[in-house]
Amino acid sequence: MQALPLLGEFVIFRSGGHIFALNVGSVLKVVPAYRHSILPEAPATILGIVVYDGQIVPLLDSAALLRSGLRVAPGLESRFLVVRPNDRLLILCAEEVVGVRSIALGPYGQPEPIGAGMMRLQGLGHHDDDLIYIFDPEKLLLLHEARALDKAMQEHGA
């Protein structure tokens, strides 16, 4: 059997029954989850805000980024992935961080329909027998979400 081409090194994490990945170069740090504050009127993909390194940073729900309606709040074993895709610091909540792994390109099996969440993906990959949704760091926070987030933060003094 011929080896499948590798896409590179990725931080692999789980949330909401799915396995996700971010290119290792886009993850600044992984830290244990800690207290966050709810931000009323924030987009559905935002769990709230946290203070990280003296800054107020939005906390994104990685499961909700993929599929609207799916929501996973941080638990005792959760981890925060600190990323800076553009000029904005973001934190993704993961139920579990598996580690840094190489991801192979295809075959994928049949991914479940996820709708609008597909626009946030760079692609699909797999590790062992698991389908992995690879996030595009630049699309974690879409323009309309960033505007709604900024408005909510301004209105609530965050």
Salt bridges, closest charged atoms under 4 A:
GLU41 OE2 - HIS156 NE2 3.81
GLU96 OE1 - ARG14 NE 3.31
GLU112 OE2 - ARG67 NH1 2.20
ASP128 OD2 - HIS127 NE2 3.51
ASP136 OD2 - LYS139 NZ 3.89
GLU145 OE2 - ARG120 NH2 2.44
ASP150 OD1 - ARG88 NH2 2.51
